[in-house]
Amino acid sequence: MAARDFVEFVVKAIVEHPDDVEVTQTVDDLGVLITLKVNKEDMGKIIGKAGQTAKSLRILLRMMGSKKDARYNLKIVEPEGQAV
């Protein structure tokens, strides 16, 4: 399973508005950047208490990356356009 598909699968299982989930992937010299956009009502679920859910997603992505000798980063975009 690709990292982008993994993030999309997990996030859609967590949120109340799965149709609003957008996951994009870009590759550059620094590695793979996965950008996540969700409905503003779901931001709390994605970030989690004290950022634990977002941190867990990032850890899992890094583990996937180490298996493939790649660097994965997750950027969560707030509905107002500011990244978390």
PDB file of N, CA, C and O in Angstrom:
ATOM      1  N   MET A   1       0.847  -1.172   0.000  1.00  0.00           N
ATOM      2  CA  MET A   1       0.000   0.000   0.000  1.00  0.00           C
ATOM      3  C   MET A   1       0.896   1.240   0.000  1.00  0.00           C
ATOM      4  O   MET A   1       1.850   1.327   0.773  1.00  0.00           O
ATOM      5  N   ALA A   2       0.585   2.178  -0.856  1.00  0.00           N
ATOM      6  CA  ALA A   2       1.351   3.421  -0.937  1.00  0.00           C
ATOM      7  C   ALA A   2       1.042   4.296   0.276  1.00  0.00           C
ATOM      8  O   ALA A   2      -0.030   4.188   0.870  1.00  0.00           O
ATOM      9  N   ALA A   3       1.974   5.147   0.631  1.00  0.00           N
ATOM     10  CA  ALA A   3       1.823   6.003   1.807  1.00  0.00           C
ATOM     11  C   ALA A   3       0.602   6.912   1.678  1.00  0.00           C
ATOM     12  O   ALA A   3      -0.128   7.113   2.648  1.00  0.00           O
ATOM     13  N   ARG A   4       0.383   7.454   0.496  1.00  0.00           N
ATOM     14  CA  ARG A   4      -0.770   8.326   0.272  1.00  0.00           C
ATOM     15  C   ARG A   4      -2.069   7.573   0.529  1.00  0.00           C
ATOM     16  O   ARG A   4      -2.965   8.083   1.202  1.00  0.00           O
ATOM     17  N   ASP A   5      -2.168   6.358  -0.008  1.00  0.00           N
ATOM     18  CA  ASP A   5      -3.363   5.538   0.181  1.00  0.00           C
ATOM     19  C   ASP A   5      -3.546   5.157   1.645  1.00  0.00           C
ATOM     20  O   ASP A   5      -4.671   5.105   2.142  1.00  0.00           O
ATOM     21  N   PHE A   6      -2.441   4.891   2.332  1.00  0.00           N
ATOM     22  CA  PHE A   6      -2.489   4.543   3.747  1.00  0.00           C
ATOM     23  C   PHE A   6      -3.079   5.691   4.567  1.00  0.00           C
ATOM     24  O   PHE A   6      -3.973   5.481   5.386  1.00  0.00           O
ATOM     25  N   VAL A   7      -2.573   6.905   4.339  1.00  0.00           N
ATOM     26  CA  VAL A   7      -3.069   8.070   5.075  1.00  0.00           C
ATOM     27  C   VAL A   7      -4.546   8.288   4.783  1.00  0.00           C
ATOM     28  O   VAL A   7      -5.331   8.539   5.697  1.00  0.00           O
ATOM     29  N   GLU A   8      -4.923   8.193   3.524  1.00  0.00           N
ATOM     30  CA  GLU A   8      -6.320   8.398   3.147  1.00  0.00           C
ATOM     31  C   GLU A   8      -7.221   7.367   3.815  1.00  0.00           C
ATOM     32  O   GLU A   8      -8.290   7.718   4.315  1.00  0.00           O
ATOM     33  N   PHE A   9      -6.812   6.109   3.834  1.00  0.00           N
ATOM     34  CA  PHE A   9      -7.594   5.038   4.447  1.00  0.00           C
ATOM     35  C   PHE A   9      -7.791   5.284   5.943  1.00  0.00           C
ATOM     36  O   PHE A   9      -8.909   5.189   6.450  1.00  0.00           O
ATOM     37  N   VAL A  10      -6.712   5.598   6.638  1.00  0.00           N
ATOM     38  CA  VAL A  10      -6.780   5.804   8.087  1.00  0.00           C
ATOM     39  C   VAL A  10      -7.620   7.033   8.425  1.00  0.00           C
ATOM     40  O   VAL A  10      -8.475   6.977   9.309  1.00  0.00           O
ATOM     41  N   VAL A  11      -7.383   8.130   7.733  1.00  0.00           N
ATOM     42  CA  VAL A  11      -8.093   9.373   8.037  1.00  0.00           C
ATOM     43  C   VAL A  11      -9.583   9.233   7.754  1.00  0.00           C
ATOM     44  O   VAL A  11     -10.404   9.688   8.550  1.00  0.00           O
ATOM     45  N   LYS A  12      -9.945   8.616   6.645  1.00  0.00           N
ATOM     46  CA  LYS A  12     -11.368   8.446   6.328  1.00  0.00           C
ATOM     47  C   LYS A  12     -12.076   7.580   7.361  1.00  0.00           C
ATOM     48  O   LYS A  12     -13.280   7.729   7.571  1.00  0.00           O
ATOM     49  N   ALA A  13     -11.349   6.682   8.005  1.00  0.00           N
ATOM     50  CA  ALA A  13     -11.935   5.841   9.046  1.00  0.00           C
ATOM     51  C   ALA A  13     -12.158   6.618  10.343  1.00  0.00           C
ATOM     52  O   ALA A  13     -12.972   6.210  11.171  1.00  0.00           O
ATOM     53  N   ILE A  14     -11.452   7.723  10.527  1.00  0.00           N
ATOM     54  CA  ILE A  14     -11.521   8.495  11.770  1.00  0.00           C
ATOM     55  C   ILE A  14     -12.550   9.622  11.704  1.00  0.00           C
ATOM     56  O   ILE A  14     -13.243   9.880  12.688  1.00  0.00           O
ATOM     57  N   VAL A  15     -12.658  10.289  10.570  1.00  0.00           N
ATOM     58  CA  VAL A  15     -13.430  11.536  10.472  1.00  0.00           C
ATOM     59  C   VAL A  15     -14.922  11.300  10.280  1.00  0.00           C
ATOM     60  O   VAL A  15     -15.362  10.208   9.921  1.00  0.00           O
ATOM     61  N   GLU A  16     -15.687  12.363  10.532  1.00  0.00           N
ATOM     62  CA  GLU A  16     -17.140  12.341  10.340  1.00  0.00           C
ATOM     63  C   GLU A  16     -17.530  12.663   8.894  1.00  0.00           C
ATOM     64  O   GLU A  16     -18.617  12.300   8.447  1.00  0.00           O
ATOM     65  N   HIS A  17     -16.643  13.344   8.168  1.00  0.00           N
ATOM     66  CA  HIS A  17     -16.919  13.762   6.792  1.00  0.00           C
ATOM     67  C   HIS A  17     -15.863  13.167   5.851  1.00  0.00           C
ATOM     68  O   HIS A  17     -15.004  13.899   5.360  1.00  0.00           O
ATOM     69  N   PRO A  18     -15.911  11.863   5.594  1.00  0.00           N
ATOM     70  CA  PRO A  18     -14.873  11.236   4.768  1.00  0.00           C
ATOM     71  C   PRO A  18     -14.835  11.740   3.326  1.00  0.00           C
ATOM     72  O   PRO A  18     -13.796  11.654   2.671  1.00  0.00           O
ATOM     73  N   ASP A  19     -15.948  12.261   2.828  1.00  0.00           N
ATOM     74  CA  ASP A  19     -15.965  12.765   1.453  1.00  0.00           C
ATOM     75  C   ASP A  19     -15.156  14.053   1.304  1.00  0.00           C
ATOM     76  O   ASP A  19     -14.783  14.423   0.190  1.00  0.00           O
ATOM     77  N   ASP A  20     -14.884  14.733   2.409  1.00  0.00           N
ATOM     78  CA  ASP A  20     -14.126  15.985   2.370  1.00  0.00           C
ATOM     79  C   ASP A  20     -12.621  15.776   2.514  1.00  0.00           C
ATOM     80  O   ASP A  20     -11.859  16.742   2.477  1.00  0.00           O
ATOM     81  N   VAL A  21     -12.189  14.544   2.676  1.00  0.00           N
ATOM     82  CA  VAL A  21     -10.765  14.253   2.856  1.00  0.00           C
ATOM     83  C   VAL A  21     -10.049  14.350   1.512  1.00  0.00           C
ATOM     84  O   VAL A  21     -10.458  13.726   0.533  1.00  0.00           O
ATOM     85  N   GLU A  22      -8.970  15.146   1.477  1.00  0.00           N
ATOM     86  CA  GLU A  22      -8.128  15.270   0.285  1.00  0.00           C
ATOM     87  C   GLU A  22      -6.689  14.977   0.682  1.00  0.00           C
ATOM     88  O   GLU A  22      -6.150  15.600   1.597  1.00  0.00           O
ATOM     89  N   VAL A  23      -6.077  14.036  -0.002  1.00  0.00           N
ATOM     90  CA  VAL A  23      -4.687  13.682   0.269  1.00  0.00           C
ATOM     91  C   VAL A  23      -3.911  13.804  -1.036  1.00  0.00           C
ATOM     92  O   VAL A  23      -4.261  13.179  -2.037  1.00  0.00           O
ATOM     93  N   THR A  24      -2.854  14.616  -1.018  1.00  0.00           N
ATOM     94  CA  THR A  24      -1.998  14.756  -2.190  1.00  0.00           C
ATOM     95  C   THR A  24      -0.572  14.392  -1.810  1.00  0.00           C
ATOM     96  O   THR A  24      -0.175  14.471  -0.647  1.00  0.00           O
ATOM     97  N   GLN A  25       0.176  13.997  -2.809  1.00  0.00           N
ATOM     98  CA  GLN A  25       1.560  13.574  -2.584  1.00  0.00           C
ATOM     99  C   GLN A  25       2.466  14.255  -3.588  1.00  0.00           C
ATOM    100  O   GLN A  25       2.197  14.246  -4.789  1.00  0.00           O
ATOM    101  N   THR A  26       3.553  14.851  -3.088  1.00  0.00           N
ATOM    102  CA  THR A  26       4.561  15.450  -3.956  1.00  0.00           C
ATOM    103  C   THR A  26       5.926  14.902  -3.564  1.00  0.00           C
ATOM    104  O   THR A  26       6.208  14.664  -2.390  1.00  0.00           O
ATOM    105  N   VAL A  27       6.761  14.710  -4.570  1.00  0.00           N
ATOM    106  CA  VAL A  27       8.101  14.174  -4.349  1.00  0.00           C
ATOM    107  C   VAL A  27       9.115  15.231  -4.759  1.00  0.00           C
ATOM    108  O   VAL A  27       9.007  15.824  -5.832  1.00  0.00           O
ATOM    109  N   ASP A  28      10.110  15.465  -3.891  1.00  0.00           N
ATOM    110  CA  ASP A  28      11.198  16.385  -4.223  1.00  0.00           C
ATOM    111  C   ASP A  28      12.502  15.843  -3.657  1.00  0.00           C
ATOM    112  O   ASP A  28      12.574  14.686  -3.241  1.00  0.00           O
ATOM    113  N   ASP A  29      13.528  16.678  -3.643  1.00  0.00           N
ATOM    114  CA  ASP A  29      14.847  16.245  -3.169  1.00  0.00           C
ATOM    115  C   ASP A  29      14.854  15.865  -1.691  1.00  0.00           C
ATOM    116  O   ASP A  29      15.678  15.056  -1.263  1.00  0.00           O
ATOM    117  N   LEU A  30      13.946  16.439  -0.914  1.00  0.00           N
ATOM    118  CA  LEU A  30      13.901  16.174   0.525  1.00  0.00           C
ATOM    119  C   LEU A  30      13.112  14.916   0.871  1.00  0.00           C
ATOM    120  O   LEU A  30      13.200  14.424   1.996  1.00  0.00           O
ATOM    121  N   GLY A  31      12.351  14.396  -0.069  1.00  0.00           N
ATOM    122  CA  GLY A  31      11.556  13.194   0.180  1.00  0.00           C
ATOM    123  C   GLY A  31      10.147  13.348  -0.351  1.00  0.00           C
ATOM    124  O   GLY A  31       9.906  14.044  -1.338  1.00  0.00           O
ATOM    125  N   VAL A  32       9.226  12.689   0.320  1.00  0.00           N
ATOM    126  CA  VAL A  32       7.831  12.674  -0.097  1.00  0.00           C
ATOM    127  C   VAL A  32       7.019  13.501   0.898  1.00  0.00           C
ATOM    128  O   VAL A  32       7.072  13.261   2.104  1.00  0.00           O
ATOM    129  N   LEU A  33       6.272  14.471   0.389  1.00  0.00           N
ATOM    130  CA  LEU A  33       5.400  15.288   1.225  1.00  0.00           C
ATOM    131  C   LEU A  33       3.963  14.884   0.951  1.00  0.00           C
ATOM    132  O   LEU A  33       3.490  14.950  -0.184  1.00  0.00           O
ATOM    133  N   ILE A  34       3.280  14.467   2.000  1.00  0.00           N
ATOM    134  CA  ILE A  34       1.872  14.112   1.896  1.00  0.00           C
ATOM    135  C   ILE A  34       1.085  15.225   2.572  1.00  0.00           C
ATOM    136  O   ILE A  34       1.273  15.502   3.757  1.00  0.00           O
ATOM    137  N   THR A  35       0.202  15.861   1.805  1.00  0.00           N
ATOM    138  CA  THR A  35      -0.596  16.971   2.308  1.00  0.00           C
ATOM    139  C   THR A  35      -2.017  16.489   2.541  1.00  0.00           C
ATOM    140  O   THR A  35      -2.626  15.862   1.673  1.00  0.00           O
ATOM    141  N   LEU A  36      -2.538  16.792   3.724  1.00  0.00           N
ATOM    142  CA  LEU A  36      -3.862  16.325   4.131  1.00  0.00           C
ATOM    143  C   LEU A  36      -4.774  17.512   4.381  1.00  0.00           C
ATOM    144  O   LEU A  36      -4.426  18.434   5.119  1.00  0.00           O
ATOM    145  N   LYS A  37      -5.951  17.479   3.756  1.00  0.00           N
ATOM    146  CA  LYS A  37      -6.980  18.489   3.995  1.00  0.00           C
ATOM    147  C   LYS A  37      -8.242  17.760   4.432  1.00  0.00           C
ATOM    148  O   LYS A  37      -8.645  16.771   3.818  1.00  0.00           O
ATOM    149  N   VAL A  38      -8.864  18.261   5.505  1.00  0.00           N
ATOM    150  CA  VAL A  38     -10.101  17.664   6.007  1.00  0.00           C
ATOM    151  C   VAL A  38     -11.105  18.770   6.302  1.00  0.00           C
ATOM    152  O   VAL A  38     -10.760  19.951   6.309  1.00  0.00           O
ATOM    153  N   ASN A  39     -12.335  18.381   6.542  1.00  0.00           N
ATOM    154  CA  ASN A  39     -13.382  19.307   6.933  1.00  0.00           C
ATOM    155  C   ASN A  39     -12.991  19.964   8.257  1.00  0.00           C
ATOM    156  O   ASN A  39     -12.388  19.321   9.116  1.00  0.00           O
ATOM    157  N   LYS A  40     -13.333  21.241   8.422  1.00  0.00           N
ATOM    158  CA  LYS A  40     -12.920  21.951   9.641  1.00  0.00           C
ATOM    159  C   LYS A  40     -13.484  21.309  10.905  1.00  0.00           C
ATOM    160  O   LYS A  40     -12.882  21.426  11.972  1.00  0.00           O
ATOM    161  N   GLU A  41     -14.619  20.638  10.805  1.00  0.00           N
ATOM    162  CA  GLU A  41     -15.199  19.967  11.968  1.00  0.00           C
ATOM    163  C   GLU A  41     -14.392  18.738  12.378  1.00  0.00           C
ATOM    164  O   GLU A  41     -14.516  18.269  13.509  1.00  0.00           O
ATOM    165  N   ASP A  42     -13.577  18.218  11.483  1.00  0.00           N
ATOM    166  CA  ASP A  42     -12.792  17.011  11.757  1.00  0.00           C
ATOM    167  C   ASP A  42     -11.360  17.302  12.193  1.00  0.00           C
ATOM    168  O   ASP A  42     -10.617  16.373  12.511  1.00  0.00           O
ATOM    169  N   MET A  43     -10.961  18.563  12.216  1.00  0.00           N
ATOM    170  CA  MET A  43      -9.574  18.888  12.557  1.00  0.00           C
ATOM    171  C   MET A  43      -9.181  18.379  13.936  1.00  0.00           C
ATOM    172  O   MET A  43      -8.068  17.884  14.119  1.00  0.00           O
ATOM    173  N   GLY A  44     -10.072  18.492  14.897  1.00  0.00           N
ATOM    174  CA  GLY A  44      -9.771  18.030  16.250  1.00  0.00           C
ATOM    175  C   GLY A  44      -9.507  16.540  16.307  1.00  0.00           C
ATOM    176  O   GLY A  44      -8.646  16.087  17.062  1.00  0.00           O
ATOM    177  N   LYS A  45     -10.241  15.773  15.515  1.00  0.00           N
ATOM    178  CA  LYS A  45     -10.037  14.321  15.494  1.00  0.00           C
ATOM    179  C   LYS A  45      -8.715  13.953  14.847  1.00  0.00           C
ATOM    180  O   LYS A  45      -8.056  13.003  15.270  1.00  0.00           O
ATOM    181  N   ILE A  46      -8.327  14.694  13.832  1.00  0.00           N
ATOM    182  CA  ILE A  46      -7.078  14.394  13.135  1.00  0.00           C
ATOM    183  C   ILE A  46      -5.871  14.793  13.980  1.00  0.00           C
ATOM    184  O   ILE A  46      -4.875  14.071  14.023  1.00  0.00           O
ATOM    185  N   ILE A  47      -5.959  15.925  14.642  1.00  0.00           N
ATOM    186  CA  ILE A  47      -4.843  16.367  15.479  1.00  0.00           C
ATOM    187  C   ILE A  47      -4.806  15.561  16.775  1.00  0.00           C
ATOM    188  O   ILE A  47      -3.736  15.135  17.210  1.00  0.00           O
ATOM    189  N   GLY A  48      -5.958  15.353  17.386  1.00  0.00           N
ATOM    190  CA  GLY A  48      -6.025  14.566  18.612  1.00  0.00           C
ATOM    191  C   GLY A  48      -5.610  15.362  19.833  1.00  0.00           C
ATOM    192  O   GLY A  48      -5.113  16.484  19.729  1.00  0.00           O
ATOM    193  N   LYS A  49      -5.823  14.763  20.989  1.00  0.00           N
ATOM    194  CA  LYS A  49      -5.479  15.413  22.251  1.00  0.00           C
ATOM    195  C   LYS A  49      -3.969  15.604  22.325  1.00  0.00           C
ATOM    196  O   LYS A  49      -3.202  14.647  22.211  1.00  0.00           O
ATOM    197  N   ALA A  50      -3.561  16.838  22.514  1.00  0.00           N
ATOM    198  CA  ALA A  50      -2.136  17.208  22.583  1.00  0.00           C
ATOM    199  C   ALA A  50      -1.370  16.778  21.335  1.00  0.00           C
ATOM    200  O   ALA A  50      -0.162  16.552  21.392  1.00  0.00           O
ATOM    201  N   GLY A  51      -2.080  16.666  20.201  1.00  0.00           N
ATOM    202  CA  GLY A  51      -1.417  16.332  18.941  1.00  0.00           C
ATOM    203  C   GLY A  51      -1.042  14.874  18.777  1.00  0.00           C
ATOM    204  O   GLY A  51      -0.265  14.535  17.884  1.00  0.00           O
ATOM    205  N   GLN A  52      -1.577  14.004  19.619  1.00  0.00           N
ATOM    206  CA  GLN A  52      -1.164  12.606  19.605  1.00  0.00           C
ATOM    207  C   GLN A  52      -1.568  11.859  18.333  1.00  0.00           C
ATOM    208  O   GLN A  52      -0.806  11.023  17.847  1.00  0.00           O
ATOM    209  N   THR A  53      -2.748  12.143  17.788  1.00  0.00           N
ATOM    210  CA  THR A  53      -3.168  11.434  16.572  1.00  0.00           C
ATOM    211  C   THR A  53      -2.283  11.825  15.393  1.00  0.00           C
ATOM    212  O   THR A  53      -1.828  10.962  14.642  1.00  0.00           O
ATOM    213  N   ALA A  54      -2.040  13.115  15.233  1.00  0.00           N
ATOM    214  CA  ALA A  54      -1.169  13.579  14.146  1.00  0.00           C
ATOM    215  C   ALA A  54       0.240  13.023  14.317  1.00  0.00           C
ATOM    216  O   ALA A  54       0.868  12.605  13.344  1.00  0.00           O
ATOM    217  N   LYS A  55       0.728  13.019  15.538  1.00  0.00           N
ATOM    218  CA  LYS A  55       2.070  12.492  15.810  1.00  0.00           C
ATOM    219  C   LYS A  55       2.140  11.007  15.460  1.00  0.00           C
ATOM    220  O   LYS A  55       3.129  10.549  14.888  1.00  0.00           O
ATOM    221  N   SER A  56       1.107  10.265  15.796  1.00  0.00           N
ATOM    222  CA  SER A  56       1.080   8.833  15.488  1.00  0.00           C
ATOM    223  C   SER A  56       1.081   8.580  13.987  1.00  0.00           C
ATOM    224  O   SER A  56       1.776   7.683  13.510  1.00  0.00           O
ATOM    225  N   LEU A  57       0.307   9.361  13.240  1.00  0.00           N
ATOM    226  CA  LEU A  57       0.302   9.235  11.780  1.00  0.00           C
ATOM    227  C   LEU A  57       1.688   9.504  11.209  1.00  0.00           C
ATOM    228  O   LEU A  57       2.152   8.795  10.316  1.00  0.00           O
ATOM    229  N   ARG A  58       2.337  10.526  11.728  1.00  0.00           N
ATOM    230  CA  ARG A  58       3.683  10.869  11.245  1.00  0.00           C
ATOM    231  C   ARG A  58       4.690   9.767  11.567  1.00  0.00           C
ATOM    232  O   ARG A  58       5.560   9.464  10.749  1.00  0.00           O
ATOM    233  N   ILE A  59       4.579   9.171  12.743  1.00  0.00           N
ATOM    234  CA  ILE A  59       5.483   8.079  13.119  1.00  0.00           C
ATOM    235  C   ILE A  59       5.283   6.884  12.193  1.00  0.00           C
ATOM    236  O   ILE A  59       6.253   6.284  11.732  1.00  0.00           O
ATOM    237  N   LEU A  60       4.030   6.538  11.922  1.00  0.00           N
ATOM    238  CA  LEU A  60       3.757   5.413  11.022  1.00  0.00           C
ATOM    239  C   LEU A  60       4.298   5.685   9.620  1.00  0.00           C
ATOM    240  O   LEU A  60       4.833   4.784   8.975  1.00  0.00           O
ATOM    241  N   LEU A  61       4.161   6.920   9.151  1.00  0.00           N
ATOM    242  CA  LEU A  61       4.699   7.275   7.833  1.00  0.00           C
ATOM    243  C   LEU A  61       6.216   7.149   7.805  1.00  0.00           C
ATOM    244  O   LEU A  61       6.785   6.661   6.828  1.00  0.00           O
ATOM    245  N   ARG A  62       6.866   7.586   8.869  1.00  0.00           N
ATOM    246  CA  ARG A  62       8.327   7.465   8.920  1.00  0.00           C
ATOM    247  C   ARG A  62       8.755   6.004   8.913  1.00  0.00           C
ATOM    248  O   ARG A  62       9.763   5.651   8.301  1.00  0.00           O
ATOM    249  N   MET A  63       7.992   5.157   9.592  1.00  0.00           N
ATOM    250  CA  MET A  63       8.305   3.724   9.594  1.00  0.00           C
ATOM    251  C   MET A  63       8.153   3.141   8.195  1.00  0.00           C
ATOM    252  O   MET A  63       8.971   2.328   7.765  1.00  0.00           O
ATOM    253  N   MET A  64       7.104   3.556   7.482  1.00  0.00           N
ATOM    254  CA  MET A  64       6.924   3.104   6.102  1.00  0.00           C
ATOM    255  C   MET A  64       8.083   3.587   5.236  1.00  0.00           C
ATOM    256  O   MET A  64       8.576   2.854   4.379  1.00  0.00           O
ATOM    257  N   GLY A  65       8.508   4.812   5.466  1.00  0.00           N
ATOM    258  CA  GLY A  65       9.606   5.378   4.694  1.00  0.00           C
ATOM    259  C   GLY A  65      10.919   4.675   4.944  1.00  0.00           C
ATOM    260  O   GLY A  65      11.700   4.467   4.016  1.00  0.00           O
ATOM    261  N   SER A  66      11.171   4.305   6.188  1.00  0.00           N
ATOM    262  CA  SER A  66      12.437   3.628   6.485  1.00  0.00           C
ATOM    263  C   SER A  66      12.499   2.267   5.809  1.00  0.00           C
ATOM    264  O   SER A  66      13.578   1.792   5.454  1.00  0.00           O
ATOM    265  N   LYS A  67      11.365   1.653   5.634  1.00  0.00           N
ATOM    266  CA  LYS A  67      11.314   0.360   4.943  1.00  0.00           C
ATOM    267  C   LYS A  67      11.675   0.518   3.463  1.00  0.00           C
ATOM    268  O   LYS A  67      12.252  -0.386   2.858  1.00  0.00           O
ATOM    269  N   LYS A  68      11.331   1.670   2.889  1.00  0.00           N
ATOM    270  CA  LYS A  68      11.564   1.915   1.460  1.00  0.00           C
ATOM    271  C   LYS A  68      12.728   2.874   1.211  1.00  0.00           C
ATOM    272  O   LYS A  68      12.919   3.339   0.087  1.00  0.00           O
ATOM    273  N   ASP A  69      13.499   3.169   2.246  1.00  0.00           N
ATOM    274  CA  ASP A  69      14.607   4.128   2.140  1.00  0.00           C
ATOM    275  C   ASP A  69      14.145   5.469   1.579  1.00  0.00           C
ATOM    276  O   ASP A  69      14.803   6.055   0.719  1.00  0.00           O
ATOM    277  N   ALA A  70      13.014   5.943   2.072  1.00  0.00           N
ATOM    278  CA  ALA A  70      12.467   7.229   1.646  1.00  0.00           C
ATOM    279  C   ALA A  70      12.069   8.015   2.892  1.00  0.00           C
ATOM    280  O   ALA A  70      11.865   7.445   3.964  1.00  0.00           O
ATOM    281  N   ARG A  71      11.963   9.313   2.735  1.00  0.00           N
ATOM    282  CA  ARG A  71      11.553  10.162   3.849  1.00  0.00           C
ATOM    283  C   ARG A  71      10.148  10.691   3.568  1.00  0.00           C
ATOM    284  O   ARG A  71       9.924  11.397   2.585  1.00  0.00           O
ATOM    285  N   TYR A  72       9.214  10.343   4.440  1.00  0.00           N
ATOM    286  CA  TYR A  72       7.831  10.794   4.307  1.00  0.00           C
ATOM    287  C   TYR A  72       7.537  11.858   5.355  1.00  0.00           C
ATOM    288  O   TYR A  72       7.901  11.711   6.522  1.00  0.00           O
ATOM    289  N   ASN A  73       6.882  12.922   4.933  1.00  0.00           N
ATOM    290  CA  ASN A  73       6.444  13.983   5.842  1.00  0.00           C
ATOM    291  C   ASN A  73       4.958  14.221   5.630  1.00  0.00           C
ATOM    292  O   ASN A  73       4.461  14.139   4.507  1.00  0.00           O
ATOM    293  N   LEU A  74       4.258  14.515   6.708  1.00  0.00           N
ATOM    294  CA  LEU A  74       2.825  14.784   6.652  1.00  0.00           C
ATOM    295  C   LEU A  74       2.572  16.237   7.016  1.00  0.00           C
ATOM    296  O   LEU A  74       3.015  16.716   8.059  1.00  0.00           O
ATOM    297  N   LYS A  75       1.854  16.929   6.141  1.00  0.00           N
ATOM    298  CA  LYS A  75       1.451  18.315   6.393  1.00  0.00           C
ATOM    299  C   LYS A  75      -0.061  18.339   6.454  1.00  0.00           C
ATOM    300  O   LYS A  75      -0.737  17.959   5.499  1.00  0.00           O
ATOM    301  N   ILE A  76      -0.591  18.789   7.585  1.00  0.00           N
ATOM    302  CA  ILE A  76      -2.037  18.892   7.758  1.00  0.00           C
ATOM    303  C   ILE A  76      -2.409  20.351   7.545  1.00  0.00           C
ATOM    304  O   ILE A  76      -1.929  21.233   8.256  1.00  0.00           O
ATOM    305  N   VAL A  77      -3.259  20.598   6.572  1.00  0.00           N
ATOM    306  CA  VAL A  77      -3.642  21.964   6.217  1.00  0.00           C
ATOM    307  C   VAL A  77      -4.970  22.296   6.882  1.00  0.00           C
ATOM    308  O   VAL A  77      -5.969  21.601   6.698  1.00  0.00           O
ATOM    309  N   GLU A  78      -4.958  23.371   7.658  1.00  0.00           N
ATOM    310  CA  GLU A  78      -6.188  23.829   8.290  1.00  0.00           C
ATOM    311  C   GLU A  78      -7.095  24.434   7.229  1.00  0.00           C
ATOM    312  O   GLU A  78      -6.600  24.948   6.225  1.00  0.00           O
ATOM    313  N   PRO A  79      -8.419  24.388   7.425  1.00  0.00           N
ATOM    314  CA  PRO A  79      -9.347  24.940   6.431  1.00  0.00           C
ATOM    315  C   PRO A  79      -9.072  26.396   6.081  1.00  0.00           C
ATOM    316  O   PRO A  79      -9.379  26.822   4.968  1.00  0.00           O
ATOM    317  N   GLU A  80      -8.499  27.173   7.003  1.00  0.00           N
ATOM    318  CA  GLU A  80      -8.179  28.574   6.718  1.00  0.00           C
ATOM    319  C   GLU A  80      -6.928  28.694   5.868  1.00  0.00           C
ATOM    320  O   GLU A  80      -6.611  29.781   5.385  1.00  0.00           O
ATOM    321  N   GLY A  81      -6.203  27.583   5.675  1.00  0.00           N
ATOM    322  CA  GLY A  81      -5.021  27.599   4.833  1.00  0.00           C
ATOM    323  C   GLY A  81      -3.711  27.541   5.582  1.00  0.00           C
ATOM    324  O   GLY A  81      -2.653  27.473   4.957  1.00  0.00           O
ATOM    325  N   GLN A  82      -3.746  27.566   6.914  1.00  0.00           N
ATOM    326  CA  GLN A  82      -2.514  27.497   7.695  1.00  0.00           C
ATOM    327  C   GLN A  82      -2.166  26.047   7.969  1.00  0.00           C
ATOM    328  O   GLN A  82      -3.036  25.258   8.338  1.00  0.00           O
ATOM    329  N   ALA A  83      -0.913  25.689   7.793  1.00  0.00           N
ATOM    330  CA  ALA A  83      -0.477  24.314   8.026  1.00  0.00           C
ATOM    331  C   ALA A  83      -0.215  24.089   9.503  1.00  0.00           C
ATOM    332  O   ALA A  83       0.209  24.997  10.217  1.00  0.00           O
ATOM    333  N   VAL A  84      -0.470  22.876   9.949  1.00  0.00           N
ATOM    334  CA  VAL A  84      -0.225  22.485  11.343  1.00  0.00           C
ATOM    335  C   VAL A  84       1.116  21.806  11.432  1.00  0.00           C
ATOM    336  O   VAL A  84       1.528  21.393  12.517  1.00  0.00           O
TER     337      VAL A  84
END
